[in-house]
Amino acid sequence: MDTELVTRAQRGDEGAFTSLAVAVGDRLHAVAFRILRDTDLAEDATQQALLNVWRDLPQLRDPARFDAWSYRLLVRACYAEGRRTRRWTPNMRLLPADEPMAADGLSLVVDRDQLERGFRRLSIDHRAVVVLHHYLDLPLSEVAEALGVPEGTVRSRLHYAMRGLRAALDADARPTRREGSQ
């Protein structure tokens, strides 16, 4: 991130903040969506995070740490949205096809669906760690900084998240009683 842009925005330059928001908005939304698994909730969390960035930006001590700081605000906004949401909400939308379906396209869809179901079973704390570490490719020390927790907590959450995903995938792979008896 351009530290000069952050510094200008810290001083109240609305144009600089607008440029900053445009520069980070899509990335923040992508992270929020991966944590919350819902487009509308991700938009709400992203908007709240950007509002918090504007409000709290003058207190940011090191403009070079803007990215980690903004992720921390985003994750907090995701937690707040996650607490407000119902247990299950329908979320149907048409996804663009990036590539043509190959012969084994059905198995890819099944694998992606199983992974999505497993990911939705994780707590928001576990999803946040997985997204920040595997999607953003942040080292665990930076994930800890973004979440405001010790690095050992991040390691623990990542361990339990991956264990939970494996268990969910294994459970989905087991035949149901009806399938096994036929």
KABEL-V805519 format. One record per residue. N is the residue number from 1. RES is the residue in three letters. SS is DSSP state (2 for helix, 1 for strand, 0 for the rest). OMEGA is omega as a letter, one per 30 degrees, with the letter a starting at -180 (NA if undefined). D_LAST is the distance of its C-alpha to the last C-alpha in whole Angstrom. Layout:
((N/RES/SS/OMEGA/D_LAST) (N/RES/SS/OMEGA/D_LAST))
//
This chain:
((1/MET/0/l/59) (2/ASP/0/a/62) (3/THR/2/l/64) (4/GLU/2/l/67) (5/LEU/2/l/65) (6/VAL/2/a/64) (7/THR/2/l/67) (8/ARG/2/l/69) (9/ALA/2/l/66) (10/GLN/2/a/67) (11/ARG/0/l/70) (12/GLY/0/l/69) (13/ASP/0/a/69) (14/GLU/2/l/67) (15/GLY/2/l/67) (16/ALA/2/l/66) (17/PHE/2/l/63) (18/THR/2/l/62) (19/SER/2/l/61) (20/LEU/2/a/60) (21/ALA/2/l/57) (22/VAL/2/a/56) (23/ALA/2/a/56) (24/VAL/2/a/53) (25/GLY/2/a/52) (26/ASP/2/l/49) (27/ARG/2/l/48) (28/LEU/2/l/48) (29/HIS/2/l/46) (30/ALA/2/l/43) (31/VAL/2/l/43) (32/ALA/2/l/43) (33/PHE/2/a/40) (34/ARG/2/l/38) (35/ILE/2/a/39) (36/LEU/2/l/38) (37/ARG/0/a/36) (38/ASP/0/a/37) (39/THR/2/a/40) (40/ASP/2/l/42) (41/LEU/2/l/42) (42/ALA/2/l/43) (43/GLU/2/l/46) (44/ASP/2/a/47) (45/ALA/2/l/47) (46/THR/2/l/49) (47/GLN/2/l/52) (48/GLN/2/l/52) (49/ALA/2/l/52) (50/LEU/2/l/55) (51/LEU/2/l/57) (52/ASN/2/l/57) (53/VAL/2/a/58) (54/TRP/2/a/61) (55/ARG/2/a/62) (56/ASP/2/a/62) (57/LEU/2/l/63) (58/PRO/2/a/66) (59/GLN/2/l/65) (60/LEU/0/a/63) (61/ARG/0/a/65) (62/ASP/0/a/64) (63/PRO/2/l/63) (64/ALA/2/a/62) (65/ARG/2/a/59) (66/PHE/2/a/58) (67/ASP/2/a/55) (68/ALA/2/l/54) (69/TRP/2/a/55) (70/SER/2/l/54) (71/TYR/2/l/50) (72/ARG/2/l/51) (73/LEU/2/l/52) (74/LEU/2/a/49) (75/VAL/2/l/47) (76/ARG/2/l/49) (77/ALA/2/l/48) (78/CYS/2/l/45) (79/TYR/2/a/44) (80/ALA/2/l/46) (81/GLU/2/l/44) (82/GLY/2/l/41) (83/ARG/2/a/42) (84/ARG/2/a/43) (85/THR/0/l/40) (86/ARG/0/a/37) (87/ARG/0/a/34) (88/TRP/0/l/32) (89/THR/0/l/34) (90/PRO/0/a/33) (91/ASN/0/a/34) (92/MET/0/l/33) (93/ARG/0/a/35) (94/LEU/0/l/35) (95/LEU/0/l/36) (96/PRO/0/l/38) (97/ALA/0/a/36) (98/ASP/0/a/38) (99/GLU/0/l/37) (100/PRO/0/l/35) (101/MET/0/l/31) (102/ALA/0/a/30) (103/ALA/0/a/28) (104/ASP/0/a/26) (105/GLY/2/a/27) (106/LEU/2/l/23) (107/SER/2/l/23) (108/LEU/2/l/26) (109/VAL/2/l/25) (110/VAL/2/l/22) (111/ASP/2/a/24) (112/ARG/2/l/27) (113/ASP/2/l/25) (114/GLN/2/l/23) (115/LEU/2/l/27) (116/GLU/2/l/28) (117/ARG/2/l/26) (118/GLY/2/a/27) (119/PHE/2/l/30) (120/ARG/2/l/30) (121/ARG/2/a/29) (122/LEU/0/l/32) (123/SER/0/l/36) (124/ILE/2/l/38) (125/ASP/2/a/40) (126/HIS/2/l/38) (127/ARG/2/a/37) (128/ALA/2/l/41) (129/VAL/2/a/41) (130/VAL/2/a/38) (131/VAL/2/a/40) (132/LEU/2/a/44) (133/HIS/2/a/43) (134/HIS/2/a/40) (135/TYR/2/l/41) (136/LEU/0/l/45) (137/ASP/0/l/45) (138/LEU/0/l/47) (139/PRO/0/a/48) (140/LEU/2/l/47) (141/SER/2/l/51) (142/GLU/2/l/51) (143/VAL/2/l/48) (144/ALA/2/l/49) (145/GLU/2/a/53) (146/ALA/2/a/51) (147/LEU/2/a/49) (148/GLY/0/l/52) (149/VAL/0/l/50) (150/PRO/0/a/51) (151/GLU/2/l/49) (152/GLY/2/l/47) (153/THR/2/l/46) (154/VAL/2/l/44) (155/ARG/2/l/43) (156/SER/2/l/41) (157/ARG/2/l/40) (158/LEU/2/l/39) (159/HIS/2/a/37) (160/TYR/2/l/35) (161/ALA/2/a/34) (162/MET/2/l/33) (163/ARG/2/l/31) (164/GLY/2/l/30) (165/LEU/2/l/28) (166/ARG/2/l/27) (167/ALA/2/l/25) (168/ALA/2/l/24) (169/LEU/2/l/23) (170/ASP/2/l/21) (171/ALA/2/l/19) (172/ASP/2/a/18) (173/ALA/2/l/17) (174/ARG/0/l/14) (175/PRO/0/l/11) (176/THR/0/a/10) (177/ARG/2/a/9) (178/ARG/2/l/7) (179/GLU/2/a/6) (180/GLY/2/a/6) (181/SER/2/a/4) (182/GLN/0/NA/0))
//
